[in-house]
């Protein structure tokens, strides 16, 4: 399809301004009403994620994205408290040796002793920089103590129960440790 530039030029400046104004009006009217929604710069968000890349913060962000996908729920804030920190299980070598010693004294008595040696040595590997690091077998995530969800559209008991059910399905936490609250306007 060929574009006729002459017809576009003859369209008139006042009509172009009207089209631009209508486009801006559509963008502004598409923002949901009721709660304030603040947008952050994507580059700023990446810096924050890199600086506070803890299990707690990552989990809060993922849960927030999930709950905000629910119909009618917007502007969600989440706080997760942890019962304990995570645990890394490190590979250890445990050499074991056992000796049976039998000693005879001059009076004809015999003394028997068992000597057991057991040591624990952590197994290390070298990373790409040549630094030695312990070899991690598995990493256990921290235990969650409680979760609070605050957002717009969570005033109905049906929405609250849907959020609580979703959290119970994702985490080993009972319903009485989950609080869902409607955000004040």
Phi, psi and omega in degrees: 000130180268141179265130178267097184294330180296321180289330178289320179294326182277001183296326175101141183293322182296326178288323178295318179297319179296320179294316179296317179297319179296321177297317179295322178296321177296317180296315181293321182285347180279350178285130180298147182264161174110307182240149177284133178242121180253131179258136177255152175296134183301320181294324177294320180296321179295322179294318180296316180298320180292323183282324183242056185269054179267165179302317182300310183292318179298318181292319178299316181294318180293319179293322178299314179300319182294313183292325179291346175280349178290145182297123176085000181256125180221169172049059186267138171238139183228141174230129178242130173252143184254141177284319181210162178282171178288169182224135175252128178264121186258141179288129180232143175264132183235080178294142186227132176221146182224132178236137172256118181248130178238120182243137177246133178261177186291337180271005176093004178279152180240133176241124179250132176226146175251126179250120181243128176242125177222122180241155173243126178234127178285137178271128181247156171227162179259130177276186184296338178271356181088004178280142177275130179228147179291145180279117183267123179283310178208161180233119179270132180287156179296152177277133182272133180269315183197160181224133174241130179239124177235131180192168177279137179091010181255017181284331181285143181293331178295316179295318179300314181292327176295318179294315179298318179297319179296317180294319178296327178288331183272327187232150177280073183220139182277161187298328182288352177258010179242127178240126180242123188229139175286134180284138178287146185265000000 
